[in-house]
Amino acid sequence: MPCLQLIRRRKKKKKEEIEEEIEDVRRMKGGRNEEENENEEDDEPVESSSIGCSPLTRRRRKSAAVGSSASEKHHHNHGHQSPRKSPGFRFRRIFDTFTFTRSLKPQYSLEHNNDEEESDETQKCTEGGEMDVVTHLLLEVRLNNGEDLPVKDASGSSDPYVKFRYKDAIVYKSGTIFKNLNPSWDEEFQMIVDDVTSPIRLEVFDFDRFCSDDFMGAAEVDLSQVKWCTSTDFHVNLLDEVNEPAGKVSISVTITPMTQLEVQQFQQKAKNGILSNTEKKKEQRANNTQDWAKLVNIVLVEGKGIRVDEKSPDAFCKFKLGQEKYKTKVCSNTEPKWIEQFDLHVFDTSDQILQMACIDRNTNAIIGRISIDLSTVSLDETLQHWYHLEGGPEDAQVLLLITVSGSHGAGETIETDEFNYNDIRNTRIQKYDISNTFNDISDIGTLTVKLFGAEDLVAKDFGGKSDPFAILELVNTRVQTNTIYKTLSPSWNKIYTFAVKDIHTYLQVTIFDEDPNNRFEFLGRVRIPLKSIRNCEKRWYGLKDEKLKKRVKGEVLLELDVIWNNIRAAIRTFKPMERKYISQDQKFKPALFKTYFVELKDFVSSLASCKNDIEYLLSWHSRPKSLAAYVVFMIFVYYFQIFFIPLMILALFGYNFVKFKTNGEEISRTPRHSLKGQKSEEEDEKSGGALSTLSSIPDILQSVQSFLHFTTQLIQKIKNTFNFTDIWLSSLAIIVLFIAFVLLYFVPLRWIIMVWGTNKFSKKLRDPKFVDNNEVLDYLSRVPSNTELQEQSNERVNRPINL
């Protein structure tokens, strides 16, 4: 063992020192005093075998030898003073011992200050003092960044990573930074070394996916130049195969002495003798903690006035938050539509500045910049704002949606907010009372969501578990919960509050499994229309797949409460809907194309049937029917008034309402065609597409499919309006038609048209940002189609509500 070898060296050294001291004392013959003896001892070199011994121990051994030899001379010379009784010697010995222990190890304490014999010291070192002896050195290396690395890829960049070698063995390999010639790794590792004269070698490589990695450069760091217990920075110059400069790499090196006990503790934590910060992150993740302070969700929607020298650029944007970066796609337009969503993280709360630069790809010129202090952004609220590009054209702007969530999840904890929620709810009820309708016409209502937890989720990890977190979305407002690790039954117990801008929207809850490298796996989704919410009802919702077509494994427990003003919601119904920026683009699918075509064909067939009936009456094949039709036509035209139009539509509503009540079921609640279309779409995905020849012209087919989709959806919405699929919207239509009937009955038509035209012409003057709209189409956009009814249907799950 190292300690036994040290003891043997001490014994050998002791004998040599005693013999030397006896000879020195005999030669001195009283000519030297105690201070000269001390100087000689200080000038003697300390061998490497005495590293574990303090100066106190060495001087004690020498003093014992000198004292024994001097005692003999004391019998001959009584005037000579013993070295052990010299005050200067004692002070120098204590001072050197204190300095040695402080420089060797701050926590090292001196346990043996009394005079002991060599046998007692050897016994204690053998029995228990072995753990306090410095036996190894801890090497800590921090890989900071690289500069001006060579280009190795055809794209004009490289994918660098670093290998560290010690005594020709690879001890650590860093992560790969893709497409960067000035990478920032920010990694560190620790290992135990036994020889500081052996340098540590850095080798930088370029990662290639399908070929062998390319060597970029190498350098060596001399560990003997590192001062112990102090971090030393090295900016090493890399050399390639032909000893040509290949950039620089910056590292920091620290060497610290370790006792045997510290070595054992280190080996218990280390993996293959190496302890790196990547292992620490895995351990931190296993302990259910997250290393980021804030999660920032950013949606880059569009831009205005983006130009360079009055020309349309190929613009893209770069975002930077701390050490994280993101680059968007390129759009060639003065009003680009990026519509990209991504996440960045705040690791250091002192650095919360989000920087964005809009760049022209052709000239590499910066069109403009934006700097946003995220510390001023409220947590768990979506900020939608047009930001002006500094340094760009005067009208250059970009639209950003920013949502900041905390590391412990958004919202308040249910337990801490439960006792005062009733008071808050009563205040909101008073705020959205009908008597306060015109205080703030744009504030429709407030939605409160209590997310308790989920049960029986799908296992996505190898251990049969998942790391679930939930995302709650209301149109463009988005919040994210914290992640619950290694469970299939997470419990969040959070409260979220959303501002309702349109009562005809829906709340969407999506659960994901968190994986390393910011990759998420889908677990389930549920979509809940706001008008279908039963306030303060705690219930389980079954999860569906991504397309909301099929039921998947898992349920989520929610309690929803929406408080809203009916008059404000009715006025908002006849205005354009808020556009959801992040949505799935429809692609051309033969099955969908066929479904829309069949639905449109059925509608045209019904119109052709009506035309055939009219032709039948006009042909007088049945004289009684033709005669009755002629008499009704003449009476209707003779007595027709303009207010008959809303009256006839009201009659159609009345007929369907009576039919609805008599049959005891809701007409057209089950979307038959959408189910058929879903089955055809699945068969088409399995077969690979029967209409492969049509895919050669996807743009034209996509346009035709979009037109068919709009037409069939419009027809379904009109039918569902008269069939009382959405009772609130159908009732609103009846009230509007009744008001139109009264106006047409008492007010001349020309005055109504003049008032309508004056309103249309003056809207732009009253509101410069007004966008012209069609009130009828805006109303029909709120009516659910058959497909939307299927997506928003939520069967009640029979599960006990006890978490």
C-alpha positions in Angstrom: 0.0 0.0 0.0 1.2 3.6 -0.6 1.3 4.4 3.2 3.5 1.3 4.0 6.0 2.4 1.4 5.9 5.9 2.8 6.7 4.5 6.3 9.7 2.5 5.0 11.0 5.6 3.3 10.7 7.5 6.5 12.7 5.0 8.5 15.4 4.9 5.9 15.5 8.7 5.7 15.6 8.9 9.5 18.7 6.7 9.7 20.5 8.8 7.1 19.5 12.1 8.8 20.7 10.8 12.2 24.1 9.8 10.8 24.5 13.1 9.0 23.5 15.1 12.1 25.9 13.3 14.3 28.7 14.1 11.9 27.7 17.7 11.6 27.5 18.1 15.4 30.9 16.6 15.8 32.3 19.0 13.2 30.6 22.0 14.6 32.1 21.6 18.1 30.1 24.4 19.4 30.9 26.8 16.6 27.4 27.1 15.4 24.2 28.2 17.2 20.7 27.0 17.0 19.6 29.4 14.2 22.4 28.2 11.9 21.3 24.6 12.4 17.8 25.8 11.5 19.0 27.4 8.2 20.8 24.2 7.2 17.7 22.2 7.8 15.7 24.7 5.6 18.2 24.5 2.8 18.0 20.7 2.5 15.9 19.4 -0.4 12.7 17.5 0.4 12.4 14.2 -1.4 9.2 13.1 -3.1 8.9 10.3 -0.6 8.2 12.9 2.2 5.2 14.5 0.6 2.9 13.0 3.2 4.9 14.2 6.2 4.8 17.7 7.6 7.8 19.8 8.5 7.0 19.3 12.2 7.5 15.5 11.9 10.8 15.9 9.9 12.2 18.4 12.4 11.1 16.3 15.4 13.1 13.4 14.0 16.1 15.5 13.4 15.8 17.2 16.7 15.7 13.9 18.5 18.9 12.8 16.7 20.6 16.1 17.3 19.4 16.1 20.9 20.9 12.6 21.6 24.2 13.6 20.1 24.2 17.0 21.8 23.5 15.4 25.2 26.8 13.6 25.1 28.5 16.9 24.5 26.5 18.5 27.3 28.5 16.4 29.8 31.6 18.1 28.5 30.2 21.6 28.0 27.5 22.7 30.4 27.3 26.2 28.9 25.9 24.9 25.6 22.1 25.2 25.2 19.9 22.4 23.7 18.3 23.1 20.3 14.9 22.0 21.6 14.9 24.8 24.1 15.6 27.6 21.6 12.6 30.0 21.3 13.5 30.9 17.7 13.6 27.3 16.7 10.2 26.6 18.2 8.5 29.6 16.6 10.0 28.7 13.2 8.9 25.1 13.5 5.3 26.1 14.3 5.1 28.7 11.6 6.4 26.3 8.9 4.0 23.6 10.0 1.0 25.9 9.8 2.1 27.2 6.3 2.6 23.6 5.0 -0.9 22.4 6.2 -2.6 25.5 4.7 -1.0 25.1 1.3 -1.4 21.4 1.1 -5.1 21.2 1.9 -7.3 23.8 3.4 -9.2 21.3 5.5 -6.1 19.4 6.6 -5.8 19.7 10.4 -2.8 18.9 12.5 -3.7 16.2 15.0 -0.3 15.4 16.6 1.4 18.4 18.1 3.0 16.8 21.1 6.3 15.1 21.1 5.9 11.4 20.3 8.3 8.7 19.5 8.6 7.2 16.0 7.0 4.0 17.0 3.8 5.7 18.1 3.5 7.8 15.0 4.1 4.8 12.7 1.4 2.8 14.5 -1.2 5.6 14.2 -0.4 6.1 10.5 -0.8 2.4 9.9 -4.1 2.1 11.8 -6.1 5.2 11.1 -4.0 8.0 9.6 -3.9 6.4 6.2 -7.1 8.2 5.0 -5.7 11.7 5.8 -2.5 11.3 3.7 -2.4 12.9 0.3 -2.0 10.1 -2.2 -3.5 11.3 -5.5 -4.2 14.4 -7.6 -7.5 15.4 -9.0 -7.4 16.9 -12.5 -10.4 19.1 -13.5 -10.6 20.2 -17.1 -13.2 22.6 -18.5 -13.6 22.8 -22.2 -14.8 26.3 -23.0 -14.9 27.1 -26.7 -13.0 27.0 -30.0 -12.0 29.7 -32.5 -11.4 29.8 -36.2 -11.6 26.0 -36.7 -11.0 24.8 -40.3 -13.8 24.0 -42.7 -14.2 20.3 -43.3 -17.8 20.0 -44.8 -19.0 20.9 -48.3 -21.5 23.4 -46.7 -18.6 25.6 -45.7 -18.7 24.7 -42.0 -17.8 21.8 -39.6 -19.3 19.7 -36.9 -16.4 19.8 -34.3 -15.9 17.7 -31.2 -12.9 17.1 -28.9 -11.1 14.0 -27.6 -8.9 14.2 -24.6 -6.0 11.7 -24.2 -3.9 11.0 -21.1 -0.9 8.6 -21.5 -2.2 7.6 -25.0 -5.6 6.6 -23.6 -8.9 8.4 -24.5 -10.3 9.7 -21.2 -13.1 12.0 -22.5 -15.1 12.9 -25.6 -17.1 16.1 -25.8 -20.4 16.7 -27.5 -20.7 17.7 -31.2 -21.5 21.2 -32.1 -23.1 21.1 -35.6 -22.3 23.6 -38.3 -20.1 26.0 -36.3 -16.5 27.1 -36.7 -16.5 28.9 -33.4 -18.2 26.3 -31.1 -19.0 26.8 -27.5 -19.0 23.4 -25.6 -19.1 24.5 -22.0 -18.3 21.0 -20.7 -16.1 19.8 -17.9 -14.8 16.5 -16.5 -12.7 15.3 -13.6 -10.2 12.4 -13.3 -7.4 11.2 -11.1 -3.8 11.5 -12.3 -0.6 10.2 -10.8 2.0 12.0 -12.9 1.8 15.7 -13.7 4.8 15.4 -16.0 2.6 13.6 -18.6 0.7 16.1 -20.7 -2.9 15.9 -21.7 -3.6 15.9 -25.4 -6.5 17.5 -27.2 -7.6 16.2 -30.6 -10.4 18.0 -32.5 -12.4 16.1 -35.1 -15.2 16.9 -37.6 -18.2 14.6 -37.3 -19.4 12.9 -40.4 -22.6 10.8 -40.4 -21.7 8.4 -43.2 -17.9 8.5 -43.4 -15.0 8.5 -41.0 -14.5 11.6 -38.9 -12.1 14.2 -40.3 -9.1 15.2 -38.2 -9.0 19.0 -37.7 -6.1 19.6 -35.3 -4.4 18.7 -32.0 -2.4 20.3 -29.1 -0.9 19.3 -25.8 -1.2 21.0 -22.4 1.7 20.7 -19.9 0.2 19.9 -16.5 3.4 20.7 -14.7 2.8 24.3 -15.4 -0.5 24.3 -13.5 -0.5 25.8 -10.0 -2.2 23.5 -7.5 -5.7 24.5 -6.2 -5.9 27.3 -8.8 -7.7 27.4 -12.1 -5.3 28.0 -15.0 -6.6 29.1 -18.4 -5.0 27.8 -21.6 -5.6 29.1 -25.1 -3.8 26.3 -27.1 -3.1 26.6 -30.8 -4.1 23.5 -32.8 -1.9 22.0 -35.5 -3.1 19.8 -38.3 -1.4 16.8 -40.0 1.2 19.0 -41.7 1.8 21.2 -38.6 -0.2 24.1 -40.0 -2.3 26.3 -37.7 -5.8 25.0 -37.3 -7.5 27.4 -34.9 -7.6 27.6 -31.2 -9.3 25.9 -28.3 -9.8 27.4 -24.8 -9.7 25.2 -21.7 -9.3 25.7 -18.0 -7.3 23.2 -15.8 -7.3 22.8 -12.1 -5.2 20.3 -10.0 -6.2 19.5 -6.4 -4.5 17.1 -4.0 -6.7 14.3 -2.7 -6.6 12.1 0.4 -7.3 8.4 0.2 -10.8 8.9 1.6 -11.6 11.6 -1.0 -10.3 9.2 -3.7 -12.7 6.5 -2.6 -15.7 8.9 -2.6 -14.7 10.1 -6.1 -14.5 6.6 -7.4 -18.0 5.8 -6.1 -19.5 8.8 -8.1 -17.3 8.4 -11.2 -18.1 6.3 -14.2 -15.0 4.5 -15.7 -12.8 6.8 -13.7 -14.4 10.0 -15.2 -16.9 12.4 -13.6 -18.4 14.8 -16.1 -21.1 17.4 -16.0 -23.1 15.3 -18.5 -23.3 12.6 -15.8 -24.3 15.3 -13.3 -27.2 16.4 -15.6 -28.4 12.8 -15.8 -28.2 12.5 -12.1 -30.1 15.7 -11.7 -32.7 14.6 -14.1 -33.1 11.3 -12.2 -33.7 13.4 -9.0 -36.8 15.0 -10.7 -35.2 18.4 -11.1 -34.8 20.7 -14.1 -31.7 22.8 -14.7 -33.4 25.6 -16.5 -35.0 28.5 -14.7 -37.5 29.6 -17.4 -39.0 28.1 -20.6 -39.6 30.6 -23.4 -41.9 29.6 -26.2 -41.6 31.9 -29.2 -43.7 32.0 -32.3 -42.4 34.1 -35.2 -45.5 34.8 -37.3 -44.7 37.3 -40.1 -43.1 40.6 -41.0 -43.9 43.9 -42.7 -41.6 46.3 -44.6 -38.7 43.8 -44.7 -36.5 45.1 -47.5 -32.9 45.9 -48.4 -32.3 49.0 -50.7 -36.0 49.0 -51.7 -35.6 45.4 -52.9 -37.3 42.2 -51.7 -34.7 40.2 -49.7 -34.3 36.5 -48.9 -34.8 37.1 -45.2 -34.3 34.8 -42.2 -34.1 35.5 -38.5 -31.6 34.4 -35.8 -32.6 34.2 -32.2 -30.2 34.0 -29.2 -30.9 33.6 -25.5 -27.8 33.0 -23.4 -26.0 30.1 -25.1 -29.0 28.9 -27.0 -29.6 29.9 -30.6 -32.2 29.3 -33.3 -32.3 30.0 -37.0 -35.5 30.2 -39.0 -36.3 29.4 -42.6 -35.8 31.8 -45.5 -38.7 33.7 -46.9 -38.4 35.8 -50.1 -40.9 38.6 -49.7 -41.2 42.1 -48.3 -44.0 40.6 -46.1 -42.6 37.2 -45.2 -44.7 34.6 -43.5 -42.4 32.5 -41.3 -44.9 30.9 -38.9 -42.3 29.0 -36.8 -42.6 27.9 -33.2 -39.6 26.9 -31.0 -38.5 26.9 -27.4 -35.5 28.5 -25.7 -34.4 28.2 -22.1 -33.2 30.7 -19.4 -30.4 29.1 -17.4 -29.0 32.2 -15.8 -31.7 34.6 -14.4 -29.2 37.4 -14.6 -29.1 37.1 -18.4 -32.7 37.2 -19.8 -32.1 39.3 -22.9 -33.7 37.8 -26.0 -31.9 39.0 -29.1 -33.1 38.7 -32.7 -31.5 39.7 -36.0 -33.2 39.7 -39.4 -30.6 38.9 -42.1 -30.6 38.9 -45.9 -29.2 35.6 -47.2 -27.9 37.1 -50.5 -25.8 40.0 -49.0 -25.5 38.7 -45.5 -26.5 42.2 -44.4 -28.5 42.7 -41.2 -31.9 44.2 -41.9 -32.7 45.0 -38.3 -32.4 43.9 -34.7 -34.6 43.4 -31.7 -33.7 43.1 -28.0 -36.3 42.0 -25.5 -35.8 41.8 -21.7 -37.7 38.7 -20.7 -37.6 39.7 -17.0 -40.4 42.2 -17.8 -42.6 39.6 -19.5 -45.3 38.2 -17.1 -45.2 34.5 -16.5 -47.7 32.2 -18.0 -49.2 34.9 -20.3 -48.8 35.0 -24.1 -47.4 38.3 -25.3 -48.5 39.1 -28.9 -46.8 42.3 -30.2 -45.5 43.9 -33.4 -41.8 44.7 -32.8 -40.0 47.4 -34.8 -36.6 46.4 -36.3 -33.9 48.7 -35.0 -31.5 49.9 -37.7 -33.9 48.9 -40.5 -36.5 50.7 -42.5 -39.0 52.8 -40.6 -41.9 50.5 -41.3 -40.0 47.2 -40.8 -41.8 45.1 -38.1 -42.1 41.5 -37.1 -45.0 39.8 -35.2 -43.9 37.7 -32.2 -45.8 35.6 -29.7 -43.8 35.1 -26.5 -44.8 32.9 -23.6 -42.6 32.5 -20.5 -43.1 29.6 -18.1 -41.3 28.9 -14.9 -39.2 25.8 -14.2 -41.7 24.6 -11.7 -44.6 24.9 -14.2 -47.1 27.6 -14.8 -50.0 28.4 -12.7 -50.7 28.4 -9.0 -50.9 25.4 -6.8 -54.4 24.2 -6.2 -53.9 23.8 -2.4 -52.6 27.4 -2.0 -55.3 29.0 -4.2 -58.4 26.9 -3.2 -59.5 28.9 -0.2 -59.7 32.3 -2.0 -61.0 31.1 -5.4 -64.7 31.6 -4.5 -64.0 35.3 -3.7 -62.3 35.6 -7.1 -65.1 33.8 -8.9 -67.7 36.1 -7.4 -65.8 39.1 -8.5 -65.6 37.8 -12.1 -69.3 37.0 -12.1 -70.0 40.6 -11.2 -67.5 41.8 -13.8 -69.2 39.9 -16.7 -72.8 40.6 -15.6 -75.2 41.9 -18.3 -75.5 45.2 -16.6 -71.7 45.8 -17.2 -71.8 44.7 -20.8 -70.6 48.0 -22.4 -67.8 48.6 -19.9 -65.3 46.6 -22.0 -66.9 45.2 -25.1 -63.8 43.2 -26.2 -63.4 41.3 -22.9 -65.7 38.3 -23.5 -64.9 36.3 -20.4 -62.4 34.2 -18.3 -61.6 30.5 -18.3 -60.2 28.8 -15.2 -58.6 25.4 -15.6 -57.7 23.2 -12.7 -55.3 20.5 -14.0 -55.1 17.7 -11.3 -53.3 14.9 -13.1 -53.5 12.0 -15.5 -53.8 8.2 -15.2 -52.8 5.2 -17.2 -50.6 7.0 -19.8 -48.6 5.2 -22.5 -45.1 4.1 -21.5 -42.5 5.6 -23.9 -39.3 4.9 -22.0 -37.4 1.6 -21.7 -38.2 1.2 -18.0 -41.9 1.0 -18.7 -42.4 4.7 -17.6 -42.7 8.1 -19.1 -41.7 11.7 -18.3 -45.0 13.5 -18.9 -45.8 17.2 -19.1 -48.9 19.0 -20.4 -49.4 21.9 -22.8 -52.6 23.9 -22.5 -53.7 26.0 -25.5 -56.5 28.4 -26.1 -56.1 29.6 -29.7 -52.7 31.3 -29.6 -52.3 31.4 -25.8 -50.1 28.6 -24.6 -48.8 27.4 -21.2 -46.7 24.4 -20.2 -46.5 22.5 -17.0 -43.5 21.1 -15.3 -42.3 17.5 -16.1 -43.0 14.7 -13.7 -40.3 12.1 -14.2 -40.6 8.3 -14.3 -44.4 7.9 -13.9 -47.5 7.0 -15.8 -49.8 8.8 -13.4 -48.5 12.3 -13.0 -50.0 14.7 -10.5 -49.6 18.4 -11.4 -52.3 20.1 -9.2 -52.1 23.5 -11.0 -54.6 26.3 -11.7 -54.4 28.3 -15.0 -56.4 31.3 -16.1 -57.0 32.3 -19.7 -58.6 35.4 -21.2 -61.5 34.4 -23.5 -61.6 36.5 -26.6 -64.2 34.3 -28.4 -66.6 31.9 -26.7 -66.7 29.7 -29.8 -63.1 28.5 -29.4 -61.9 25.4 -27.6 -59.4 24.4 -24.9 -56.8 21.9 -26.1 -54.8 19.9 -23.6 -51.9 17.8 -25.0 -49.6 15.5 -23.0 -46.1 14.8 -24.2 -43.2 12.6 -22.9 -40.0 14.5 -22.4 -36.8 13.0 -23.9 -33.3 14.3 -24.0 -32.2 16.8 -26.7 -35.5 18.6 -26.5 -37.4 15.8 -28.3 -40.9 15.1 -27.2 -43.1 12.1 -27.9 -46.9 12.4 -28.2 -49.0 10.7 -25.5 -52.5 12.0 -26.0 -54.8 15.0 -26.6 -58.2 16.3 -25.7 -60.2 19.2 -27.2 -63.0 20.8 -25.2 -65.3 23.5 -26.6 -65.9 26.4 -24.2 -69.7 26.3 -24.6 -69.8 22.7 -23.6 -68.2 23.2 -20.3 -70.2 22.5 -17.1 -68.7 25.0 -14.6 -66.9 23.6 -11.6 -67.5 20.0 -12.7 -64.5 17.7 -11.9 -64.4 14.9 -14.5 -62.1 12.6 -16.4 -61.5 13.2 -20.2 -60.3 10.4 -22.4 -57.3 11.1 -24.5 -57.3 10.9 -28.3 -54.7 10.6 -31.0 -53.0 13.5 -32.7 -55.8 13.9 -35.3 -58.5 13.5 -32.6 -60.0 10.6 -34.5 -59.4 7.6 -32.2 -59.3 6.9 -28.5 -55.8 6.2 -27.1 -54.7 5.0 -23.7 -54.9 7.4 -20.8 -57.2 10.0 -19.1 -56.7 13.5 -17.7 -58.6 14.9 -14.8 -59.8 18.5 -15.2 -62.1 21.0 -13.6 -63.2 23.9 -15.8 -65.0 27.1 -15.1 -65.8 29.7 -17.8 -67.5 33.0 -16.9 -68.6 35.1 -19.9 -70.9 37.8 -21.1 -73.6 36.7 -23.6 -74.1 40.0 -25.3 -70.4 40.6 -25.8 -70.0 37.1 -27.2 -73.0 37.7 -29.6 -71.4 40.8 -30.9 -68.1 39.1 -31.3 -69.7 36.3 -33.3 -70.2 38.6 -36.3 -66.6 39.6 -36.4 -63.6 37.6 -37.9 -62.3 34.7 -35.8 -58.9 35.0 -34.3 -56.5 33.1 -36.5 -54.5 30.3 -35.0 -51.0 30.8 -36.2 -49.6 27.3 -35.5 -51.8 24.8 -37.2 -51.3 21.8 -39.4 -51.3 22.5 -43.1 -53.6 20.3 -45.1 -51.8 18.2 -47.7 -53.4 16.6 -50.7 -54.8 13.2 -50.0 -56.8 11.3 -52.5 -59.2 9.9 -49.8 -60.0 13.4 -48.6 -60.4 14.7 -52.2 -62.8 11.9 -52.9 -64.8 12.5 -49.7 -65.3 16.2 -50.4 -66.2 15.5 -54.0 -68.9 13.0 -52.9 -70.4 15.4 -50.4 -70.5 18.2 -53.0 -72.0 15.8 -55.5 -74.8 14.9 -53.0 -75.6 18.6 -52.5 -75.7 19.2 -56.3 -77.9 16.2 -56.7 -80.4 17.6 -54.2 -80.4 20.9 -56.1 -81.0 18.9 -59.3 -83.9 17.1 -57.6 -85.5 20.4 -56.8 -85.1 21.5 -60.4 -86.7 18.3 -61.7 -89.7 18.9 -59.4 -90.2 22.4 -60.7 -90.0 21.1 -64.3 -92.5 18.4 -63.4 -95.0 21.0 -62.2 -94.4 23.2 -65.3 -94.9 20.2 -67.7 -98.5 19.6 -66.3 -98.0 15.9 -66.0 -100.3 16.1 -62.9 -102.9 18.7 -63.6 -104.1 19.1 -59.9 -100.5 19.6 -58.6 -99.6 22.0 -61.4 -102.8 24.0 -60.8 -102.2 24.2 -57.0 -98.7 25.4 -57.6 -99.8 28.1 -60.0 -102.4 29.4 -57.5 -99.8 29.5 -54.6 -97.3 31.3 -56.8 -99.7 34.0 -57.9 -101.0 34.7 -54.3 -97.4 34.8 -53.0 -96.2 37.2 -55.6 -99.2 39.5 -55.2 -98.9 39.7 -51.4 -95.1 39.5 -51.2 -93.2 41.9 -48.9 -89.5 42.2 -48.2 -90.0 41.2 -44.6 -91.3 37.8 -45.8 -87.6 36.7 -46.3 -86.6 36.5 -42.7 -90.1 35.2 -41.8 -89.6 32.3 -44.2 -86.2 31.5 -42.7 -87.8 31.6 -39.3 -90.4 29.2 -40.4 -87.7 26.8 -41.5 -86.1 27.1 -38.1 -89.5 26.4 -36.5 -90.0 23.3 -38.6 -86.6 21.8 -37.7 -87.1 22.7 -34.0 -90.5 20.9 -33.9 -88.9 17.9 -35.7 -86.0 18.0 -33.3 -88.3 18.0 -30.2 -90.7 15.3 -31.6 -87.9 12.9 -32.6 -86.1 13.5 -29.2 -82.7 13.5 -30.9 -80.3 16.0 -32.3 -80.3 16.0 -36.1 -76.9 15.6 -37.8 -75.0 15.3 -34.5 -73.2 12.3 -35.8 -70.9 13.2 -38.7 -71.5 10.3 -41.1 -69.4 11.6 -44.0 -66.4 12.4 -41.8 -66.3 8.9 -40.5 -66.4 7.5 -44.0 -63.7 9.9 -45.0 -61.6 8.9 -42.1 -61.8 5.2 -43.1 -61.0 6.0 -46.7 -58.0 8.2 -45.6 -56.6 5.4 -43.4 -57.0 2.9 -46.2 -55.3 5.3 -48.6 -52.3 5.7 -46.2 -51.9 2.0 -46.0 -52.1 1.4 -49.7 -49.7 4.2 -50.5 -52.2 6.2 -52.6 -54.1 5.0 -55.6 -53.9 8.3 -57.4 -50.2 8.5 -57.7 -50.4 10.1 -61.1 -52.3 13.1 -59.7 -49.5 13.8 -57.2 -47.4 15.2 -60.0 -49.4 18.3 -59.9 -49.8 18.9 -56.1 -50.4 22.6 -56.2 -53.4 22.4 -58.5 -54.8 19.5 -56.6 -54.3 21.2 -53.3 -56.1 24.3 -54.5 -59.0 22.2 -55.8 -59.1 20.2 -52.5 -59.1 23.4 -50.5 -62.0 24.8 -52.5 -64.0 21.6 -52.1 -63.2 21.6 -48.4 -64.5 25.1 -47.9 -67.6 24.4 -50.0 -68.5 21.2 -48.2 -67.8 22.7 -44.8 -70.0 25.7 -45.6 -72.8 23.4 -46.6 -72.5 21.4 -43.4 -72.4 24.5 -41.3 -75.6 25.8 -42.9 -77.3 22.5 -42.3 -76.1 22.3 -38.7 -77.4 25.9 -38.1 -80.9 24.9 -39.0 -80.7 21.6 -37.2 -79.8 23.2 -33.8 -76.5 21.4 -33.6 -75.3 24.4 -31.6 -78.3 25.6 -29.7 -76.7 28.9 -28.7 -75.8 29.8 -32.3 -79.2 28.7 -33.6 -80.9 30.8 -31.0 -78.8 33.8 -31.9 -79.7 33.4 -35.6 -83.4 33.3 -34.6 -83.1 36.6 -32.6 -81.3 38.3 -35.4 -83.9 37.2 -38.0 -86.7 38.4 -35.8 -85.0 41.8 -35.4 -84.6 41.9 -39.2 -88.3 41.1 -39.7 -89.3 44.0 -37.4 -87.0 46.4 -39.1 -88.2 45.4 -42.6 -91.8 45.6 -41.5 -91.6 49.2 -40.0 -88.6 50.8 -41.8 -88.5 51.2 -45.6 -85.9 49.1 -47.4 -84.1 52.1 -48.9 -83.4 53.6 -45.4 -82.0 50.3 -44.2 -79.7 50.0 -47.2 -78.5 53.6 -46.7 -77.7 53.0 -43.1 -75.9 49.7 -44.0 -73.9 51.5 -46.8 -72.9 54.4 -44.5 -71.6 51.9 -41.9 -69.5 50.1 -44.5 -68.0 53.3 -45.9 -67.2 54.8 -42.5 -65.6 51.8 -40.9 -62.1 52.5 -42.3 -62.4 56.1 -41.2 -63.4 55.2 -37.6 -60.7 52.4 -37.4 -57.7 52.5 -39.7 -56.8 49.0 -38.8 -60.2 47.6 -39.7 -60.3 44.6 -41.9 -63.3 44.2 -44.1 -65.4 41.2 -43.4 -68.6 39.3 -44.2 -70.9 39.0 -41.2 -72.7 36.0 -42.5 -69.5 34.1 -43.2 -68.1 35.1 -39.8 -71.2 33.8 -38.1 -71.1 30.5 -40.1 -67.4 30.1 -39.2 -68.4 29.5 -35.6 -70.9 26.8 -36.4 -69.2 23.4 -36.0 -69.0 21.1 -39.1 -69.3 17.4 -38.9 -65.6 16.9 -38.7 -65.3 19.4 -35.9 -68.1 17.8 -34.0 -66.2 14.5 -34.1 -62.9 16.1 -32.9 -64.7 17.9 -30.0 -66.7 15.0 -28.8 -65.6 13.7 -25.4 -67.1 10.6 -24.0 -67.4 10.5 -20.2 -64.9 8.2 -18.6 -66.0 6.1 -15.7 -63.1 6.4 -13.3 -63.3 7.4 -9.6 -62.2 10.9 -8.9 -59.8 10.3 -6.0 -56.1 11.3 -6.5 
